[in-house]
Protein backbone atom coordinates (compact mmCIF):
# COMPACT_ATOMS: atom_id res chain seq x y z
CA UNK A 1 0.00 0.00 0.00
CA UNK A 2 1.09 3.64 -0.47
CA UNK A 3 2.09 5.88 2.44
CA UNK A 4 -0.91 7.36 4.25
CA UNK A 5 -1.44 11.05 4.93
CA UNK A 6 -4.20 11.54 7.49
CA UNK A 7 -5.39 14.89 8.81
CA UNK A 8 -7.34 14.69 12.07
CA UNK A 9 -9.64 17.27 13.63
CA UNK A 10 -9.74 16.06 17.26
CA UNK A 11 -11.72 19.10 18.43
CA UNK A 12 -13.73 19.45 15.22
CA UNK A 13 -14.47 23.14 14.52
CA UNK A 14 -14.07 24.24 18.15
CA UNK A 15 -11.71 27.20 18.54
CA UNK A 16 -10.76 29.72 21.21
CA UNK A 17 -10.04 32.49 18.70
CA UNK A 18 -12.41 34.35 16.41
CA UNK A 19 -10.36 34.98 13.28
CA UNK A 20 -12.23 37.04 10.71
CA UNK A 21 -11.37 34.72 7.82
CA UNK A 22 -11.73 31.24 9.40
CA UNK A 23 -12.15 28.84 6.47
CA UNK A 24 -13.26 25.91 8.62
CA UNK A 25 -16.10 27.88 10.18
CA UNK A 26 -17.37 28.39 6.63
CA UNK A 27 -16.90 24.69 5.82
CA UNK A 28 -18.84 23.71 8.96
CA UNK A 29 -21.70 26.01 8.04
CA UNK A 30 -22.05 24.17 4.73
CA UNK A 31 -22.99 20.81 6.27
CA UNK A 32 -25.77 19.51 8.46
CA UNK A 33 -23.65 19.47 11.63
CA UNK A 34 -21.55 22.51 12.53
CA UNK A 35 -19.27 20.46 14.77
CA UNK A 36 -18.71 17.00 16.22
CA UNK A 37 -17.26 17.82 19.64
CA UNK A 38 -14.08 16.18 20.94
CA UNK A 39 -12.84 12.90 19.49
CA UNK A 40 -13.48 10.01 21.87
CA UNK A 41 -10.64 7.62 22.64
CA UNK A 42 -12.45 4.60 21.19
CA UNK A 43 -12.89 6.42 17.88
CA UNK A 44 -9.21 7.44 17.94
CA UNK A 45 -8.11 3.85 18.53
CA UNK A 46 -10.20 2.56 15.61
CA UNK A 47 -8.85 5.36 13.43
CA UNK A 48 -5.25 4.50 14.33
CA UNK A 49 -5.71 0.76 13.81
CA UNK A 50 -7.31 1.20 10.38
CA UNK A 51 -4.69 3.75 9.33
CA UNK A 52 -1.90 1.31 10.22
CA UNK A 53 -3.75 -1.55 8.53
CA UNK A 54 -4.08 0.51 5.34
CA UNK A 55 -0.42 1.51 5.35
CA UNK A 56 0.71 -2.11 5.87
CA UNK A 57 4.15 -1.07 7.07
CA UNK A 58 4.54 2.01 4.87
CA UNK A 59 4.87 5.41 6.50
CA UNK A 60 1.93 7.18 8.11
CA UNK A 61 1.59 10.90 8.69
CA UNK A 62 -0.83 12.03 11.39
CA UNK A 63 -1.47 15.77 11.13
CA UNK A 64 -3.79 17.51 13.59
CA UNK A 65 -5.77 20.59 12.65
CA UNK A 66 -8.99 22.31 13.64
CA UNK A 67 -10.65 24.47 14.66
CA UNK A 68 -7.98 24.41 17.34
CA UNK A 69 -6.69 20.86 17.90
CA UNK A 70 -5.09 21.52 21.30
CA UNK A 71 -8.59 21.98 22.74
CA UNK A 72 -8.84 18.18 22.70
CA UNK A 73 -6.40 18.29 25.62
CA UNK A 74 -2.88 17.04 26.21
CA UNK A 75 -4.17 13.79 27.71
CA UNK A 76 -5.86 12.98 24.37
CA UNK A 77 -2.60 13.47 22.48
CA UNK A 78 -0.68 11.36 24.98
CA UNK A 79 -3.27 8.62 24.53
CA UNK A 80 -3.00 8.96 20.75
CA UNK A 81 0.79 8.62 20.55
CA UNK A 82 0.83 5.81 23.13
CA UNK A 83 -1.81 3.94 21.11
CA UNK A 84 0.16 4.38 17.89
CA UNK A 85 3.23 2.93 19.60
CA UNK A 86 1.20 -0.02 20.88
CA UNK A 87 -0.58 -0.83 17.61
CA UNK A 88 2.27 -0.19 15.18
CA UNK A 89 3.29 -3.85 14.98
CA UNK A 90 4.36 -3.57 11.32
CA UNK A 91 6.78 -0.78 12.22
CA UNK A 92 5.43 1.93 9.94
CA UNK A 93 7.50 5.09 10.10
CA UNK A 94 5.31 7.64 11.89
CA UNK A 95 5.29 11.39 11.35
CA UNK A 96 3.33 13.83 13.49
CA UNK A 97 2.29 17.37 12.69
CA UNK A 98 -0.01 19.97 14.21
CA UNK A 99 -1.41 23.27 13.00
CA UNK A 100 -2.22 25.46 15.99
CA UNK A 101 -2.90 29.04 16.99
CA UNK A 102 -0.48 28.46 19.88
CA UNK A 103 -2.58 30.07 22.58
CA UNK A 104 -2.95 26.91 24.69
CA UNK A 105 0.64 25.69 24.46
CA UNK A 106 2.70 25.88 27.65
CA UNK A 107 5.92 24.21 28.76
CA UNK A 108 4.27 20.82 29.30
CA UNK A 109 2.78 20.91 25.83
CA UNK A 110 6.11 21.99 24.32
CA UNK A 111 7.97 19.12 25.97
CA UNK A 112 5.40 16.63 24.67
CA UNK A 113 5.67 18.00 21.13
CA UNK A 114 9.48 17.80 21.21
CA UNK A 115 9.58 14.32 22.73
CA UNK A 116 7.22 12.99 20.05
CA UNK A 117 8.91 14.80 17.16
CA UNK A 118 5.91 16.89 16.15
CA UNK A 119 6.38 19.44 13.38
CA UNK A 120 4.24 22.37 14.49
CA UNK A 121 2.66 24.86 12.13
CA UNK A 122 2.16 28.00 14.22
CA UNK A 123 -0.38 30.44 12.80
CA UNK A 124 0.91 34.02 12.78
CA UNK A 125 0.11 36.55 10.07
CA UNK A 126 3.14 38.78 10.49
CA UNK A 127 3.82 41.65 12.84
CA UNK A 128 1.16 43.16 15.12
CA UNK A 129 -0.69 44.94 12.33
CA UNK A 130 -0.40 41.98 9.95
CA UNK A 131 -1.96 39.74 12.60
CA UNK A 132 -4.93 42.04 13.18
CA UNK A 133 -7.48 39.57 11.79
CA UNK A 134 -6.47 36.80 14.24
CA UNK A 135 -8.61 37.97 17.13
CA UNK A 136 -9.64 36.66 20.51
CA UNK A 137 -13.41 36.51 21.11
CA UNK A 138 -13.00 39.82 22.97
CA UNK A 139 -11.74 41.42 19.74
CA UNK A 140 -8.14 41.74 20.97
CA UNK A 141 -5.24 40.91 18.68
CA UNK A 142 -3.68 37.54 19.58
CA UNK A 143 -0.23 38.62 18.36
CA UNK A 144 1.69 38.81 21.64
CA UNK A 145 0.48 35.45 22.91
CA UNK A 146 1.42 33.73 19.64
CA UNK A 147 4.82 35.41 19.61
CA UNK A 148 5.48 34.24 23.18
CA UNK A 149 4.55 30.69 22.12
CA UNK A 150 7.03 30.90 19.24
CA UNK A 151 9.70 31.92 21.74
CA UNK A 152 8.75 29.01 24.02
CA UNK A 153 8.89 26.51 21.15
CA UNK A 154 12.31 27.83 20.19
CA UNK A 155 13.57 27.59 23.77
CA UNK A 156 12.24 24.01 24.13
CA UNK A 157 13.70 22.93 20.74
CA UNK A 158 10.35 22.15 19.12
CA UNK A 159 10.44 22.12 15.33
CA UNK A 160 7.96 24.62 13.96
CA UNK A 161 7.20 26.74 10.95
CA UNK A 162 5.05 29.84 10.57
CA UNK A 163 1.70 29.64 8.78
CA UNK A 164 0.51 32.99 7.44
CA UNK A 165 -2.89 33.56 5.92
CA UNK A 166 -2.16 35.86 3.01
CA UNK A 167 -4.84 38.53 3.19
CA UNK A 168 -5.01 41.51 0.90
CA UNK A 169 -3.53 43.60 3.71
CA UNK A 170 -0.63 41.20 4.24
CA UNK A 171 0.04 41.00 0.50
CA UNK A 172 0.33 44.77 0.29
CA UNK A 173 2.78 44.70 3.20
CA UNK A 174 4.60 41.52 2.22
CA UNK A 175 8.14 42.96 2.29
CA UNK A 176 7.64 44.33 5.81
CA UNK A 177 6.17 41.05 7.05
CA UNK A 178 8.93 38.96 5.43
CA UNK A 179 11.58 41.12 7.08
CA UNK A 180 9.76 40.89 10.42
CA UNK A 181 9.82 37.10 10.29
CA UNK A 182 13.51 37.14 9.37
CA UNK A 183 14.28 39.49 12.25
CA UNK A 184 12.64 37.01 14.65
CA UNK A 185 14.66 34.09 13.30
CA UNK A 186 11.62 32.38 11.73
CA UNK A 187 13.23 30.58 8.79
CA UNK A 188 10.37 28.34 7.62
CA UNK A 189 7.31 30.13 6.29
CA UNK A 190 4.06 29.25 4.54
CA UNK A 191 1.86 31.88 2.93
CA UNK A 192 -1.68 30.61 2.34
CA UNK A 193 -4.10 32.74 0.25
CA UNK A 194 -7.11 33.83 2.27
CA UNK A 195 -10.22 32.08 0.98
CA UNK A 196 -13.57 33.70 0.45
CA UNK A 197 -16.52 31.76 1.87
CA UNK A 198 -18.14 29.36 -0.59
CA UNK A 199 -20.21 31.20 -3.22
CA UNK A 200 -19.05 34.62 -2.04
CA UNK A 201 -17.74 37.48 -4.18
CA UNK A 202 -17.07 39.75 -1.20
CA UNK A 203 -14.40 42.40 -1.66
CA UNK A 204 -12.44 43.58 1.37
CA UNK A 205 -8.89 43.86 2.68
CA UNK A 206 -9.17 40.20 3.69
CA UNK A 207 -9.14 38.94 0.12
CA UNK A 208 -6.33 39.54 -2.35
CA UNK A 209 -6.96 40.87 -5.80
CA UNK A 210 -4.95 39.33 -8.62
CA UNK A 211 -2.83 42.48 -8.73
CA UNK A 212 -2.04 42.32 -5.03
CA UNK A 213 -1.09 38.65 -5.27
CA UNK A 214 1.20 39.26 -8.25
CA UNK A 215 2.93 42.13 -6.45
CA UNK A 216 3.41 39.99 -3.35
CA UNK A 217 4.81 37.01 -5.26
CA UNK A 218 7.26 39.12 -7.24
CA UNK A 219 8.55 41.10 -4.26
CA UNK A 220 8.71 38.12 -1.91
CA UNK A 221 10.44 35.90 -4.48
CA UNK A 222 13.09 38.53 -5.09
CA UNK A 223 13.77 38.67 -1.34
CA UNK A 224 13.82 34.85 -1.21
CA UNK A 225 16.36 34.64 -4.04
CA UNK A 226 18.48 37.45 -2.62
CA UNK A 227 18.71 35.70 0.74
CA UNK A 228 19.50 32.39 -0.94
CA UNK A 229 22.44 33.74 -2.93
CA UNK A 230 23.71 35.42 0.25
CA UNK A 231 23.67 32.01 1.96
CA UNK A 232 20.96 33.32 4.30
CA UNK A 233 18.20 31.00 3.05
CA UNK A 234 14.59 31.48 4.20
CA UNK A 235 12.26 28.62 3.31
CA UNK A 236 8.94 29.66 1.76
CA UNK A 237 7.00 26.48 1.06
CA UNK A 238 5.32 27.56 -2.17
CA UNK A 239 8.57 28.90 -3.61
CA UNK A 240 10.48 25.80 -2.50
CA UNK A 241 7.99 23.62 -4.36
CA UNK A 242 8.05 25.75 -7.48
CA UNK A 243 11.84 25.45 -7.47
CA UNK A 244 11.52 21.67 -7.19
CA UNK A 245 9.05 21.67 -10.08
CA UNK A 246 11.40 23.83 -12.18
CA UNK A 247 14.27 21.41 -11.48
CA UNK A 248 12.19 18.33 -12.26
CA UNK A 249 12.24 17.11 -8.65
CA UNK A 250 9.24 15.71 -6.75
CA UNK A 251 7.05 18.28 -5.02
CA UNK A 252 5.30 17.80 -1.67
CA UNK A 253 2.79 20.64 -1.42
CA UNK A 254 -0.80 19.68 -2.12
CA UNK A 255 -2.12 21.39 -5.25
CA UNK A 256 1.25 22.36 -6.70
CA UNK A 257 0.86 19.73 -9.42
CA UNK A 258 -2.44 21.27 -10.48
CA UNK A 259 -4.70 18.46 -9.31
CA UNK A 260 -5.89 16.88 -6.09
CA UNK A 261 -4.34 13.74 -4.64
CA UNK A 262 -5.60 10.94 -2.40
CA UNK A 263 -5.65 11.96 1.23
CA UNK A 264 -8.08 11.64 4.11
CA UNK A 265 -9.42 14.02 6.74
CA UNK A 266 -10.97 12.61 9.91
CA UNK A 267 -13.54 14.63 11.82
CA UNK A 268 -13.90 14.18 15.58
CA UNK A 269 -16.72 11.63 15.25
CA UNK A 270 -14.81 9.51 12.73
CA UNK A 271 -16.36 10.95 9.58
CA UNK A 272 -13.86 10.88 6.70
CA UNK A 273 -13.55 13.40 3.85
CA UNK A 274 -11.06 13.76 0.95
CA UNK A 275 -9.78 17.27 1.83
CA UNK A 276 -10.00 19.70 4.74
CA UNK A 277 -11.42 22.34 2.39
CA UNK A 278 -14.25 19.98 1.51
CA UNK A 279 -15.37 18.41 4.81
CA UNK A 280 -18.95 18.83 3.63
CA UNK A 281 -21.86 16.45 3.27
CA UNK A 282 -21.37 16.27 -0.51
CA UNK A 283 -17.88 14.78 -0.04
CA UNK A 284 -18.56 12.50 2.92
CA UNK A 285 -16.70 9.22 2.31
CA UNK A 286 -17.90 7.24 5.33
CA UNK A 287 -17.30 6.84 9.04
CA UNK A 288 -14.13 5.03 10.09
CA UNK A 289 -16.01 3.03 12.72
CA UNK A 290 -18.13 1.47 9.95
CA UNK A 291 -15.73 1.10 7.00
CA UNK A 292 -12.01 1.27 6.12
CA UNK A 293 -9.69 3.52 4.13
CA UNK A 294 -9.30 1.21 1.15
CA UNK A 295 -13.06 0.99 0.66
CA UNK A 296 -13.41 4.77 0.91
CA UNK A 297 -10.51 5.36 -1.47
CA UNK A 298 -12.25 3.23 -4.10
CA UNK A 299 -15.63 4.91 -3.63
CA UNK A 300 -17.22 6.93 -6.43
CA UNK A 301 -17.17 10.04 -4.23
CA UNK A 302 -13.40 9.81 -3.74
CA UNK A 303 -12.74 9.07 -7.41
CA UNK A 304 -14.98 11.92 -8.54
CA UNK A 305 -13.22 14.31 -6.17
CA UNK A 306 -9.91 13.58 -7.88
CA UNK A 307 -11.47 13.53 -11.35
CA UNK A 308 -12.97 17.00 -10.86
CA UNK A 309 -9.49 18.47 -10.49
CA UNK A 310 -7.91 16.84 -13.54
CA UNK A 311 -9.51 18.87 -16.32
CA UNK A 312 -7.16 21.46 -17.80
CA UNK A 313 -8.93 24.71 -18.75
CA UNK A 314 -8.75 25.55 -22.45
CA UNK A 315 -6.95 28.82 -21.75
CA UNK A 316 -4.10 26.88 -20.08
CA UNK A 317 -3.38 24.43 -22.89
CA UNK A 318 -1.27 26.84 -24.93
CA UNK A 319 -0.02 29.01 -22.07
CA UNK A 320 3.75 29.45 -21.86
CA UNK A 321 3.78 29.12 -18.06
CA UNK A 322 1.43 26.15 -17.67
CA UNK A 323 4.31 23.79 -16.81
CA UNK A 324 4.90 25.85 -13.66
CA UNK A 325 1.50 27.31 -12.86
CA UNK A 326 -0.46 24.07 -13.44
CA UNK A 327 -3.74 25.98 -13.88
CA UNK A 328 -3.38 27.81 -10.60
CA UNK A 329 -2.84 24.94 -8.19
CA UNK A 330 -5.40 24.16 -5.48
CA UNK A 331 -8.96 24.01 -6.83
CA UNK A 332 -10.38 25.58 -3.65
CA UNK A 333 -8.17 28.62 -4.18
CA UNK A 334 -9.36 28.78 -7.78
CA UNK A 335 -12.96 28.77 -6.56
CA UNK A 336 -12.19 31.68 -4.27
CA UNK A 337 -10.39 33.89 -6.81
CA UNK A 338 -9.08 33.62 -10.36
CA UNK A 339 -5.35 34.31 -9.98
CA UNK A 340 -4.44 33.53 -13.60
CA UNK A 341 -3.17 37.07 -14.25
CA UNK A 342 -1.17 37.01 -11.00
CA UNK A 343 0.64 33.80 -11.96
CA UNK A 344 1.33 35.10 -15.48
CA UNK A 345 2.85 38.29 -14.12
CA UNK A 346 4.88 36.43 -11.52
CA UNK A 347 6.35 33.72 -13.74
CA UNK A 348 6.99 36.01 -16.70
CA UNK A 349 8.82 38.40 -14.36
CA UNK A 350 10.65 35.90 -12.17
CA UNK A 351 11.25 32.73 -14.17
CA UNK A 352 14.81 33.80 -15.11
CA UNK A 353 15.65 33.98 -11.39
CA UNK A 354 14.92 30.26 -11.00
CA UNK A 355 18.23 29.57 -12.76
CA UNK A 356 20.15 30.34 -9.57
CA UNK A 357 18.81 27.05 -8.16
CA UNK A 358 19.92 24.80 -11.04
CA UNK A 359 22.57 22.99 -8.99
CA UNK A 360 20.29 22.60 -5.96
CA UNK A 361 19.65 19.11 -4.57
CA UNK A 362 16.11 17.65 -4.44
CA UNK A 363 16.15 17.42 -0.62
CA UNK A 364 16.31 21.17 -0.23
N, C-alpha and C positions, 0 to 999 in steps of 0.2 A: 504494500500500500504506500501511497505518497505521504510525505510529512503532513501533519495536521496543524492548521492555524485556527485557534478557537478564541474568539473574544467573548468574555463573560461579563454580564451586568449584574453583579451580586446584590446591588441595592436598587435595581431597576432604574427608574427615572428620578428617584429621590436625590435631592441635592440641598446643600446648606448655603449655596449662593443663589443669586437671582440675576444671572448674566442676561443682558438685553438680547443677545443673539442666539440663545441656546437651541441648537439644532435638535437635540433629543426631546426637548419639550414639544417641539413641533411634530416630530415623529410620533410621540405618544398621543398627541391630540388627533392623529389620523388613524387611530385604531379603536376598537371597542373598549379596551381597558387602558386607562392612562398609565397605570403602573401595576407591578406585581409584587410589591413589598420586598422583603429580604429573602435571599435564597436560603432554603432550609438545608440542613446538613445531609439529609437523605437524598435530596435532589442532587446536591453537589457530588456525593459519592457515586451515584448512578452516572452522572455526567463524566466524571473522571474515568470510571471503569470503561465506559463505551468509547471515550476518546482514545484511551490506551489500546483497546481492542481494535479500533479502526486503524490506528497507526501501526500496529503489529511490529513493534520494535523500531520503527522510524521515529524521527524527532517529533516532539509535540510542543507547540507554543501556546501557553495560556496567558492571554492578555486581558486585564481587567479594566473596565471602563464604566461610565455611568450615563446620566446622573453622576453621582460622586461615589465611587466604589468603596472608599474607606468607611462609609457609613454602615457597611455590613459588619464592621468591628474587627479588631485585631484577632480576636479568638476565632472568628470564621476563617481568616486567612491562615492562621496556624493549623486549624483543622484541615484546610485544603491541602497545604503543602505536606503535612504529615500523611494524609490519605494518598496523595500521589506517590510518596516514598514507599508506602505499604503495598500499593497495588501495581507498581511499575515492575512487574516480574520479568518482562521482556527487555528491560533496561533501555527503554527509549531515552534519548537525550532530551531533557526538559529545559525549556526556556520560559521565564516569567517576565511579564511586563505589566505596568499599571499607568493609566492616565489619570491624573488627579489634580484638583485645584490646590492641594497642599495645606489646606487650612486645618485639617485634623492631625496631621503628622507631627509627632513629638519624638523625643529621643528613643522611646521604646519601639515605636513604629520604624524609625530609621535603622535601628539595629536589626530588626526583623528583615527589612528590605535588603540590607547588606548581606546578612547571613544566608539569605536564600537567593542571592544574585538576581534580584529584580532590576530591570531597566525601567526607570521611572520617567514618564513624560509629565513634566510640571507645566501647568498652564499659566502663562504670563504673557501679556500682550505688549510688553515693552516697558518704558519708564512709567512714572505715575500717570501722566496724561494719556499715554497709549493704552493703559490698562483701565481706563475710565468706564468701560462697558462691563467689566467684571465686578459686579456689585454684590455686597451683602444684602440680605432682605431689608435692612435699614436704609439702603441707598448709598452706604459708604463704599468707597473704593477699597478693594481687597489687596491692593498693591503691597503694603508694608508687611502684611502677614505672609504673603507668598514669597516675598524677598527673604524674609527671615527663615522660611522653610528651605529655600535654596541654600542659604548659608549653613543651615543645620545638615542638610544632605551632603554638602561639600565637606564639612567637618567630620561627619561620620563615614565618609568614603563610600557613599551610595552613588552608583552610576545613574545619571539623569541627563535628559535633554530638555530643552525649552520648547513648548508648543505655543505658537502664537496664532491667534485667529486674525487673519489679515482683513481688517475692515478698511473701508474707504479712508478713514482718518489715518490708520496706521500706514496704509500704502503711500499717502501723501507725505508722511513723516518717516519713511523707511530708512533713510540714511541716518537720521538721529537715533532711531530705535536700534539699528544694527550696531552703531557705535556704542550705545548704552550697554547692549549685551556684551560686546567685546570688553568694555571697561570693567564689567563685573566678572570676567573670566568664564562666561558661558560660551563654550566652543561648539556646542551641538544644538542646532536650531531647526525648527520646522515652522514654515509659514503656511497656514491653511486658509484658503479663501473663505470668507464669511458667506454662508448660504442664506438666501432668502427662504422664508417658509414655502412649502409646497404651494404652487398655483398663485404666487404673489409676484407682483411687479413693483413693489414698493421701492421708492427712491429715498435714500437717506445717507448719512455719513457712515452707516454701518456697512453698506454694500458698495463694493468697488465698481466703478465704470470700467469699460475696456481701456480707456485712456489712462486711468489711474493705475491699473494693473500693469500695463506696458511700461509706464514710467518707473514703477517699483521694480519690476524685473530687470530692466536695463541698469538702473542705478545700483541695485543690490548685487547684480552679477558682476559689475565692474569692481565693486568693493571686494567681492569674493575672490575674483581673479587677482586683484592687486595684493591681497593678503597671502594668497597661495604662492605667488612668485617671490614674495618677501619671506617665505618660509614661516608664515604666521597664520597657518590655515585655520579657517572657520568652516565647520561643516554646516551646509544648508541642504537638507535632505532632497528637496526637489532638484537643486542644481547638481548635487552628487549623482543623482539618478540620470539626469540628462547627460552628464559627462560619461557615465557608464554606457548609455545608449549610443552616444557619439562614437565611443571607442569599440563598440560591438561586444561589450561585456554584459552579463546578466544584470537586470535591474531588480530591485526588491520593493519599490513603492507601488502600492496598489493603484491602478489606473494609469501608470506611466506608459504602459504598452498600448493604451487606447481601448482596452476592453476589460471587462470584469473577469475575475478568476474565482475558482472554488474556494470558499471559506465559510465559516459558520459563526453565527452570533447566538449566544445563549442568554435568554432573559432569565430573571430570577426564579420563575416558576418552571423552568425547563423548556419553554418554547424556543424553537430554533428558527433562525432567519438567515438569508444568504449574505447580508451586509448590514452594518450598523445604521446606514442611511435609510435602509428599507426594512426596518423592524415593524412592518405594518401587516394588517390582516391579509392583504393581497399576496404577500410573499411568505406567509407562514408555511414552514416546511414540515412541522410536526413537533411533538413534545418528546424530549429525550427519555422520559419515563415510559413511553409507549412504543418507541421505535428506535432505530439506530442510525448512525451517520451515513453508512453506505446506502441504506434504503432512501434516505432523504436526498443524498447526492444524485441518485438516479431518478428522482421524481421529476415529473413534467415541470413543476414550478421552478425547481432549481435549474433545469436545462433551459427553460425559457428565459430565466433571469440572465444567464450567460449569453444566450442567443440574441437578446435584445441589444446587447452592447457591441455586437460584432459588425453590424452594418456600417460601412464607411459612407459618409455623406458624399453626394456627387461633387460638391465644391472642393472636397479634399483630394479627389483622385488624381488631379493634375497639379496639385499645389507643390511648390518647390521645397516646402518645409515639412511636408507630411511625415517624412521618415523620423523627424524629431518630435513634432507636435502630437502626432497620432490622434488627430481629430479633437484635440483639447482634453485628452485624459479622462478623468472620472466623469461618468455620465450624470451623477448627481450635481456636480459643479456645472456641467453643461445645461442642466435643467434650470439652474439658478440664474445663470448669465451666459450669454454668448461671448466668449473671450477670443474668438477667431482673430479679430484685428489686433488684439494685444499680443498673441503669440506670433503673428506675422511681423509686427514691429520688433518684438524682442529678438527673434531668431535672425531676421534680416540684419539687425544692428549688431548682434553679439556672436553670431556663429563663427566669425574669424577668431574670436578669443578662445574658442574651444581647443584650438591647436596647441595651446600651452600645456594641455594635459595629455598629449599623444603618447608620452612614455610612462604614463601612470599605470599602476598595477590594478587589476580588477578588485582587489580587496580593500581599496581605498575607502 
